[in-house]
Amino acid sequence: MANIYDKSSLVLIPSGTKTGKVFSQKPVSGDGDFTFTRASAATRVNADGNIEKETQNLLLQSNTFTSSWSVGAGVTRTSGQAGYDGTNDAWEFEKTAGNAYVYQTASQSGVNTFSVYLKAGTLNWARLQAIDAGNNPNAFFDLQNGVVGGTQGSNYVDSSIESIGGGWYRCKLVFSQGTTQVRIYPADADGVVSGTSGSIYAQDAQLEQGLVARDVITTTTAAVYGGITDNTPRLDYTDSSCPALLLEPSRTNMLFHSEYISAGVTWSTNGGMLTESNSVASPENLVNATKMTRPNGTGAAWLTNFLGGVVGQNQVLSVYAKAGTATIFNITYYDATAGDLFFNYDLSAGSVNAPTGSAYYVDSSIEDVGDGWYRCIAIVETANSGLYQIAIGNNRSGAANEYLYVYGTQWESNASYATSYIPTYGSSVSRVNDYAKVDNRNNIGQTEGTMFVEMSKVGFGTSAAIENVAFSMFEISTSSQRYLVFRNNGVIQFVEVVNGVQANIISASGVYTDGENIKIAVAYSQDDFVLYINGTLINSDTSGNVAPCDRLVLGYTNDSTFIGQNNYKQALLFKTRLSNEELAALTTI
């Protein structure tokens, strides 16, 4: 195999990336590096097996409390204090009037977490507060004993205090509302801020979307974003310890709250279903999953979210679930025509009992994502505007007080399969399609050559094309191209187009299964085209011309709409037509 790789003109084994770029191992000049575009944030499964997403600090001057921060009443702010991290970057807040605080204007909405590192000075208490429309959720923190005191506010969600050592604590306030200010108060006691003297220490404030406080991001004059941000390629570890370059189509999570799964927000409760936010670690390995508990008594209980959708379109419903005392999790789709479609997921056996007898049932699956968590997926056809419901027990019924855990609810409309998780915090969110290409004529065989990919694909889109493109090559100035596509009738086709005229096509059927890892090679020269999959010659053609090309694209037909979802483990180009023996060796699993 090593000598086959030596013949290659381009080798991509995804391992190195930066914003807007996926690095190829060959050529070493960088001429084979892929330009990558996705004009939105996204999520991936990282090397630890956890969901990783975009992070942010939405505050300005997050540790310069005299710049974008102001004083309400009297607070003297002194920098250069010994901090929790061994620096002298902490601040002393000493109040000189009652009800004194330090604040920053912050125009945010939805679910947010405000966190600050705090330490007792001459005062042992502090208060965090968010301000808007008189709701003003807040919490008091005991900086001597490390406990949360009183909390209040109609949009209060959660709070916590974590010891960092040396008397320092990270204090967190979670709220769901529009926000105009976040405030830090030196407090006299639990619920008391009226005193006119005393001090606390503060460092590294952060405001971010979601239910948890993540790693500190220091800001200056603008908010800072990290993680899987716009145009960050996704090296996904879902299938193994080796990463694959994940490319997906545009999708929208239509649910307004994917993680804040609580009655009275955009979810409504039936039968008194109880919820507790931030109960256990989620597939992110952060404590932001929700505990769902059936109430006392008998009868069904569930949470409901309204689904719109166009009649006749497929709706993909998904949620992560983990067993507690209950092991059966339920997704129900309801509309006036379809009635109740019950999907019951066994979280101990990893199986699903689906309503296959309904004309509106499309598909279902359950995916083990580790640590007892499963992604439960239900696909239905919309007959009317309907309801998305989640519950405990077969057909939403079971014993009193049993519970399980949920995270990451998602509704993808007009879709045929579930894509990667799209977090939402108060409104629907869209993930834009991924796009990877390289323009270098010198790497592409013009009169003969070979293209190889190791990849897996999932599903098809709903466009008229009904195909999933594995790779394509183009002559940018003409309509010449060559490409390999999966069609949803089970056929793979390799197509050669010269100056807009189809010159060659190789077809094969029954040679792939959705989700399986496959190795595919196409070799071409004048009147000589072959297709190899997993070590076997699938088909060949002894007639046809060769199109000159100067662009290689993964997963697209030259800047057009992406159709399917592909995971690429390898992509290789050769400027020669490899021998059949070499092609068999290259593609053997």
Buried (B, 14 or more C-beta within 10 A) or exposed (E): EEEBBEEBBBBBBBEEBEEBBBBBBBBEEEBBBBEBBBEBBBBBBBEEBBBBBBBBBBBBBBBBBEEBBBBBBBBEBBEEBBBBBEEEBBBBBBBEBBEBBBBBBBEBBBBBBBBBBBBBBEBBBBBBBBBBEEBBBBBBBBBEEEEBBEBEBEBBBBBBBEEBEEBBBBBBBBBBBBBBBBBBBBBBBBBBBEBEBBBBBBBBBBBBBBBBBBEBBBBEEEBBBEBBBBBBBBBBBBBEEBBBBBBBBBBBBBBBBBBBBBBEBBBBBBBEBBBBBBBBBBBBBBBBBBBBBBBEEEEBBBBBBBBEBEEEBBBBBBBBBBBBEBBBBBBBBBBEEBEBBBBBBBBEEEEBBBBEEBEBBBBBBBBEBEEBBBBBBBBBBBBEEBBBBBBBBBBBBBEEEBBBBBBBBBBBBBBBBBBBBBBBBBEBBEBBBBBBBBBBEEBBBBEBBBBBBBBBBBBBBEEEBBBBBBBBBBBEEBEBBBBBBBBBEEBBBBBBBBEEEEBBBBBBEEBBEBBEBBBBBBBBBEEBBBBBBBBEBBBEBEEBBBBBBBBBBBBBBBEEEBBBBBBBBBBBBBBBBBEEEBBBBBBEE
